[in-house]
Amino acid sequence: GQPVSDELNITVYPKLKITETSEDQEICVATLGEKMSSTSIDGKGNHTFQWQVSTDKTVWNNVTVGGTYVTYAPTHNKSGNYYYRVLISDDCHTVTGDVITINVKPCYIMVNPNLKSKVAIK
C-alpha cells in the first residue's frame, strides 16, 4: 500500500483549578448570609457551578434554588452548623472548592428596651 502521512494537532489546556473560596460565616436564624463565591481559572470552555450543602461534611446535597450561580447566599430557619462547597466544571474536569462553614445562631430581638425583655427566634 501507499504510505499515509497526516498532521495531528494536540492542544493541551491547563487543568481547571479553584484559586479562592469565601470565608466562614456566622449568621442569625432566618437572615440572609453574605454571598459565598469561589474563583476558578484555566480549564477548557465555560465554567458551570453547583453549590452543595451538608450538615455533617459527609452527605452532600445540591442546593436546588439558586445553587447553579457563581455566588450563593445561605439562609436557614434552624440554628446549627451548615457546610457548603461548590463544584466547578468545565468541558473536561470537575473540581471541588474548600468547605465553607455557616454557623447559624438563634438571635434575640429587643421587644421593648425599657422592659429589657427578649424574644428568641429559633
N, C-alpha and C positions, 0 to 999 in steps of 0.2 A: 503494500500500500504506500500511499503518499504520506510523507511526514506532515503533521499538522502543527502549526505554530499559531498561538493566540496570546493576547495580553490579558493579564488579570490584575485589576487594581483592588487593593485592600485598604480600607480606611479604618483606622483604629481610633475609637473615641475614648477620652478619659472616662473612667468609671464615675457614675453618679455618686456624689457624697453630700452629706449634711455638714455645714460649717458652723451653724449657730442654732441654739434652741432657747426658748424663753425660760425665765427663772420660775421657781416655785412661787405659789401664791397662798395667801390666807384671805378668805372672804367670809361674809356673813351668809347665813341661810337665805335663800330666795333673792340674792343680789347677783348681778352680773359681774363676773371677774374680768380682769384685764385680758385683752386679746392675746392668745398664745400664737406663736409662729415658729417656724424653722426655716432656715435659709439653705437652699440647695444650689450646688454648682455642678458644672460639667454634665456628663451623660449625653445621650442622643435623643433628640426630639423634645416634645413638650413634656413638662413635668406635671404629674397628677398627684393629688393629695387625698389621704384618708386618715382622719383623726380617729383614734380609738380611746376607750375609757375602760378602767378596771378598778375594782375595789380591793384587789389582792395582789396585783402585779403578775398574776398567773393566767387568769382567764381575761381575754381582751375582747371587747365588743366594738364594732364600728359605730361611730356617732352618726345617727341617721339624719338628723335635722341640722344642716349647716356643716356637716363633717367632711365635705369634699373641697373646702376652700383653703387658701393659703393660711388664713388665720381662723381661729376659733375662740370664742369667749364662753367659758363654762358658767353654768348656774345649777344649783342643787337645792332641793326642798328639804333635805335631811342633812344633819351635821355628820362629820366624819372625814376621813381621808379618801380622796379620789385621785387616781393616777391616769395621766394622759400621755399619749405618744402619737406621733404622726408617721405614717408610711408614705414615702415619696417614691413614685415610679417614673421611669422614662421608657423608651422603646425596648430596653434591654434588661434593666435591673429594678429591683425594689429595695430601698434602704429604710431602716427604722431609726427614728430620732430618739434622743435621750428621753427618759421618763420625766415628766413634769408633775410634781405633787401639788394638789389643790387641797388645802386644809379648810374645810367648811365648818365654821363655828356657829353655835347659836348666839345670836346677838340680842341685846336689850335696847328697848326704846323708852326714853323717859316719857311717861304719860303726862305728868304734871310736875315740873321741877320743884314746886313748893311743897308737894306731898312726899317727894323723894321715893315714889313707888316706881316699880319697873314691871314691864310686861315682857315675858320671854317669848321669842319666836323660835319654834322648834321645827 
